[in-house]
Amino acid sequence: QMSEDGGAGEPLSGDQKREIAVWFLANAPTGEIHYVAKDVRALLGDDAAYEAAAAEAYPEYNKTHLLSLQLPDRSGDVNNHHNLWGD
């Protein structure tokens, strides 16, 4: 947060840090989350905030980057471990 004179305002709260970290993790490019996670963890400097953010963001990231493949012979089952599509 910037003050009117361009300087830093109040420090971010733990919740604000977590929300920002969740956004960066959940919006990481496909296949790049481990790079983003390393940078986010280093920037936060707060393992508790990082762990909370990761616990929230990784499931969201995994759902949005889920690939559905159709086998040519239509054999096999789609792994529906988290019951994302219902039964």
Steps between C-alpha positions, in 0.01 A plus 500: 500500500641837401441821689419827324865604504602183313654327802402168648186499711408257772660154484283228351311280741540123497163465324600751233828316440311171474246643253772641276695175513187298416440719195854454368501125565153436356581706189842350432551394139435135421786287624675794669346497848813362664702800374233745613472324837874528561492874427184563702644317801821705480313831462261429786770405746218349706469122486162497675350744247652301213368166628149645544512649149630179345231291671236724343660562159630158396157331480366798301805492269465126447130530411555781250789316334329161491520327166230270376621246249292273284674177406477404132335166574284652778644257753607594849358725765560866576653543844232677701681484834339818637158432345521824303225402257270307728399138451 
